Amino acid sequence: MTMNFFRGVMGGQPAGPQPTGAETIHKLCDRVASSTLLEDRRDAVRALKSLSKKYRLEVGTQAMDHLVHILQTDRSDSEILGYALDTLYNIICNDEEEEQDENAQKQEEDLGVLFTDKFLADSENVTLLLTLLEEFDFHVRWPGVKLLTALLKNQCNQVQGVILVSPMGVSRLMDLLADSREVIRNDGLLLLQQLTKGNAAIQKIVAFENAFERLLDIITEEGSSDGGIVVEDCLLLLVNLLKNNSSNQNFFKEGSYIQRMKPWFEVGDDNSGWSAQKVTNLHLMLQLVRVMVSPVNSPGATSSCQKSMYQCGLLQQLCTILMATGVPADILTETINTVSEVIRGSQINQDYFASVNAPSNPPRPAIVVLLMSMVNERQPFVLRCAVLYCFQCFLYKNQKGQGEIVATLLPSTIDANSISAGQLLCGGLFSADSLSNWCAAVALAHALQDNLTQKEQLLRVQLATSLGKPPVSLLQQCTNILSQGSKVQTRVGLLMLLCTWISNCPIAVTHFLHNQENVPFLTGQISENLGEDERLVQGLCALLLGICIYYNDNSLENYTKEKLKQLIEKRIGKENFVEKLGFVTKHELYSRAAQKPQPVFPSPEQMLFDHEFTKLVKELEGVITKAVHKTSEEEKKEEEVKKTLEQHDSIVIQYKDLIRDQDTQIQELREQVSTLSLNSEQMHNQITQQQSQIQQHKDQYNILKLKLGKDSQGLSSNQGLSSSQGEGAHVNGLHSEELSQLREEVEELRRQHTLQHTQLSDKDSLINTLRCGAAAQTAEGGAGGSDNTDLLREVESLRSRVQSQCAEISQLQTERQELIRRAEAVSSAPASSSESSADTVKVSELESRLAAQTTETERLKEECRGLREGHAGLEQQLASAQSTVAIEQTEKTKLQQEVQESKKEQDDLLMLLADQDQKILNLKQRLRDLGETIEDEDELDARDQFGEDDDEDDEEEEDEENND
């Protein structure tokens, strides 16, 4: 009976009627649920697997719960686990067969989503599946990877949420990349691709699980750009991890992984015959570079990556591909786009790109070669767009590059023997191809972007139109072509160039208005009721005329601001003018161009707006509308307010300068005080040393006095000659030792004296320098000058005292030498009674001199005490100077607060004036509506002016009477 059952399942001829597929699946599910033998359950699950593709709906509806139960209970048998996982994969995965029509494909997808939702109804099923992936058995791990990938494809967000909260969930999946079986590793890449889509948290976890290192190793092992589909999968995963994820981008850069990208772009001389897979791989590699330097990233991160790419030689390698021959067109286009974003806004990279030459004879700059492709109508459209983007990025925030491009158009720098960038732009600007006109106009506008100097320089460019006719300016030639009624794309490009050129450049506005035909042409274009295609041109003409009003310096009498507004009022109407101006921002292609800097257009006909120009329109639309609606009185008031603000700004600047000067003076005074304090401390140390030396001299004099007293007693005794001679010999021996010691001390004192004189001379020069600085500050009337003079006076006093002490020390040394000399004379004298009396007299003289010296020493002590007191006073003056500095700092803070309050009061006053003006206008309008006659505002102004003059005369007469 069992055999008959399986014959029916496997296709044999049963004896009775054949059961339906649903009945067979029901019986198999009962067998899976009720069989106690593992072999029976395994056979039933194998049969369900074989039926799961043909009877997908029935198996998914009836068997899913049983299959999940098998995964939970039969963990010990890898074979039944593999069958169960394969069955679940078959009912959840959507087969992508080309032969199916759209309806069948839609039904397949709906079934996949339905069974995915049923499987995910219990989140523990995903956790169970993650646990099964830890099994190393191929029959379990591989179908588990495929099943989880299919779940992610059908319900990505829900599965990502479960994996994110599952302990070690992402780590288990990362282990798949280390599997030695390539099939599992490759399918693991596909799984991680689905897992990392649109989830920044999972992307960060995957990155910190060392994904970058593993993926780059796999790419290298597989042959880099020459590798197969595995390299493509690795690159797709890297793009997922890095795109719009600043944390991973920073981790990629800090990990020095940018340097490992350089070998990918090494190409040989022969680049023909690239395989489709190599083209795909290299395209993804270039896309990965662009992800790191995308304009949507933060400026700091982009700049850091650009710097790293230049330092490691990646930019140089990309430029090599750019100039290589035989590179496929789509790779060349993507390389140009990549180089564009690597150099965008980076001065170092832009300078390098400007130095790149094409391998031609003679060598030409890469910029010139690229521009030749841009203005060549036979080149592919996407390539021309890429070159335009590259040129725009080269000039972005690059005033040096802008100057170099404009310089190639000036008469003094034109080289007739070579083709320059300026000549190519002019050629494209006036060619018969409208796309070349538009590209050249936009490129030239970027050479003028935010650069007033180059806008003025471009006014000097003269063009030779034909033989025998005088040259015309580039500005005039643009307006001539505009008035000839060329294609819409050409006129839009020229109008964008003119708007960029004359915006924020009153000199260019004057040149434009100087041509008497320009304003009538613009007003005529704006006032006409043209078709839908011409609306954009009308809006740009309104923008150009509005710029002429807003940036007009009223240097032309016929085209002042007021006269241009009157012209608009008469011929167009203010409301109609504002409505036409709004056509620009309401155009369907405007918002698309405003999204990102790269010019991406489905077709050449839709290439109308430039990204940077959309920023200019957004900036000027509001201010032009206000400028057109303003009356002459409002403009006068606004000018007066501007003048008042300028005056206040000048006052603030003066205060800032004054505060800055005071800060400088305070800093200088602090430095001088610190210098004087240091000098005072040094002098105090010298005084202390001199006091110690004086004390040493006093002690030596006392010792010498005692020794001389003993010698005089020995000479006056009545001893015999032999004893006298023996005593004299003893005295001579004693004095010889003492004399040698005294000589050494005298030499030491001399050396110290010389050193002190040298130090005193250095201090004299320093004090003289400080005295000159103090005299200059005193002449300026600074508050710190008097304090500095007092400090210098104290230092001068200290110096004179030190000099007097040095003189006293010198006198003491002289007297000491005299004592030594006399002692030598005493030691050499014969032992006679008459000489003994003479020695007694000398000893008395020495004693009197010693007493005088003692008195002098006491006097020196008193002077030292006075010096200490003077030093204390000097420290007090230093503290006073520091407090003065603090007071000045407080005053500076108060002044800054007053300036801020003054600005706030001015803003409030402006708001009140604006509200008052608006109320007056509303009241006048209501009076006009009621039929009241309102006097002319000029007469009122005249009356007010006469009234103010009378009042001023009366006030002057009263002042004169008061003075009398």
Number of C-alpha atoms within 10 A of each C-alpha: 6 6 9 14 13 16 13 18 22 12 9 13 12 14 8 8 8 14 12 10 15 14 12 20 23 17 14 24 23 16 17 24 17 11 14 10 9 13 11 15 22 23 17 25 28 20 19 29 24 17 20 23 17 13 16 21 19 20 25 25 13 16 25 20 15 16 23 18 15 22 23 15 10 15 13 10 14 19 16 25 27 24 26 28 28 25 28 29 25 24 28 31 24 20 14 10 8 8 8 12 9 10 9 11 17 13 12 21 17 15 19 27 20 17 22 24 16 15 20 16 11 10 14 13 17 21 17 13 19 22 13 21 21 15 15 12 13 16 17 23 23 23 23 27 25 22 23 23 24 23 26 22 20 21 15 18 14 14 21 24 13 17 19 15 11 14 11 12 17 21 13 14 21 23 14 24 21 14 14 9 12 13 12 21 20 18 20 25 25 19 24 26 21 20 26 23 18 17 17 19 13 20 26 19 18 21 21 13 15 11 19 21 13 15 19 19 14 18 21 17 11 15 12 23 23 17 17 17 14 20 29 22 22 25 24 20 24 23 22 23 30 22 20 18 19 18 15 22 22 16 16 19 17 13 12 12 14 17 16 13 18 17 14 19 17 12 14 11 9 11 13 11 9 13 10 9 16 18 17 17 26 22 20 22 24 21 20 21 22 21 23 31 26 20 17 12 17 12 12 9 18 25 20 16 21 24 18 18 25 18 13 16 13 25 22 19 18 22 20 19 20 20 18 17 15 14 20 13 12 15 17 21 20 21 23 26 23 25 28 25 26 31 27 27 21 20 20 12 22 23 15 14 20 15 12 17 18 19 14 10 6 8 11 17 18 19 20 20 20 22 24 20 16 28 26 15 16 9 12 14 16 20 20 24 22 25 25 26 24 26 23 24 24 29 26 22 20 19 18 12 18 21 18 15 21 20 20 18 25 16 12 8 10 15 12 7 6 9 16 22 22 21 17 18 26 18 15 25 27 18 15 14 16 22 26 24 26 29 28 29 27 30 25 25 24 25 29 26 24 17 18 17 13 20 24 17 16 20 18 14 18 18 17 13 12 8 7 7 8 10 14 13 16 18 21 17 17 18 19 13 15 20 15 9 10 13 14 18 23 26 27 27 28 24 23 25 24 23 23 26 27 25 24 19 20 21 19 24 25 20 15 20 19 14 11 11 13 18 20 12 14 18 19 14 21 26 17 11 10 12 8 8 9 15 20 23 24 27 25 27 29 27 27 24 25 28 25 28 23 21 19 25 16 15 13 13 8 13 21 18 24 18 14 19 23 15 17 22 16 10 14 20 15 18 14 14 25 22 14 22 28 21 18 25 16 12 14 10 16 18 14 16 21 18 11 14 16 21 20 16 17 9 9 14 11 11 20 23 24 25 18 19 21 19 11 15 19 13 11 15 18 11 13 23 20 12 17 22 14 15 13 12 13 14 14 12 15 15 12 12 16 12 12 13 15 12 12 16 14 12 13 19 12 12 16 16 12 13 19 13 12 18 16 12 18 22 13 14 22 17 12 17 22 13 14 23 18 12 16 20 13 12 20 18 12 14 20 14 12 18 17 12 14 19 14 12 18 17 12 14 19 15 11 19 17 12 15 21 14 12 21 19 11 17 23 17 11 10 12 9 11 9 11 18 14 12 17 21 14 13 18 17 13 13 19 15 10 15 16 12 11 17 13 12 13 16 11 12 16 14 12 12 16 12 11 16 14 12 11 16 11 11 17 15 11 14 19 13 12 19 18 11 18 24 16 13 19 17 10 10 11 15 17 20 20 16 20 25 18 14 26 20 15 20 23 17 14 20 18 12 17 21 15 13 19 17 13 16 18 15 12 18 17 13 16 18 15 13 18 19 13 16 24 15 11 25 20 13 13 14 18 12 13 11 15 21 14 13 22 18 13 17 21 14 12 20 18 12 14 18 12 12 17 15 12 14 19 12 12 18 15 12 14 20 12 13 20 16 12 16 20 12 14 21 17 12 18 20 13 13 22 17 12 16 21 13 12 17 16 12 13 19 13 12 16 16 12 13 18 13 12 14 16 12 12 16 13 12 13 14 12 12 14 15 12 12 15 12 12 12 12 12 12 15 14 12 13 12 10 9 9 11 10 10 8 8 10 10 10 11 12 11 12 12 12 12 12 12 12 12 12 12 12 12 12 12 12 12 11 10 9 8 7 6
